[in-house]
Amino acid sequence: MNFIYPLSRYIKITQVYWSGHLGVDFGWNDGAYCNQPIVAIEDGTVVGCADGYGNTYPNKRIYGNYVNISHGNGWYSMYGHLLKGITVQKGQTVRKGQVIGYMGNTGYSNGQHLHFELRKGANAKANSIDPLNYLFVEDRTIFVNPSSKEYDRIRYRDTSPVQPVERNTAVDQIEVGLAFLNCRNKPSLKGERLGFLAEGFYNVSEITEAEGYTWYRIGLDRWCAQVDKVTFLKGSASKTYKVLFPYVSVGDRDKLIDLAQEAQLRIIVEEN
Ligand SMILES: [Zn+2]
């Protein structure tokens, strides 16, 4: 699924997902962005909604005015604390990006914000998962407030610096099994962080040790460190090419490594 953020033009996360808060809060008390439109994260059908409630804090009517959408395949989204006057009805089909209501402060809420939940498997709060692992910033002009918690996760989620490839047993690969593995421009924690890698397989063209980590080179100036849930898969290609340096310039060396990687050759780099 390729869910978009539930807000059309402003993202500020004020509370993240954790065991005591099974959703993400957006935009709390941010005056300039009060009452902004809330949009459906994906095509779907409205399976539940409530309207006409005011603020009930501190008494619990948890969600206040809300919209609950089924997106198929067991995915559900929940949008809480909306302003009175939601713009959809139960049973209605909605399109991705369609306005379903406006940010409010209704129900058990003490400030303007959207409480958003993403549910997987069943339409129950207990089935809520961390939405930030699944939401994409579709419109690159969208304004992400730099003071947002999780700013990097929002900003980089849709810009994996290297795209995963098919599993190929002939070449050295890593399998990345976590959502937020940093990709850097050099094998160092001091290297510039270019974004997060999507989960999947990546061809490895060079391996090096630095700063207590094993680093994998997965593209031209693209490196990631060995951490939990990163699995190195040694290639089975019979031909291994040993490349001696420094008989070529660093730039040529890098290009050569990437060419070899594209050609699916196993190469060993030796400094000379
Ligand atoms: Zn919340």
Residues whose N, C-alpha, C, O or C-beta is under 5 A from the ligand:
A	BS01	ZN	G23 V24 D25 H115
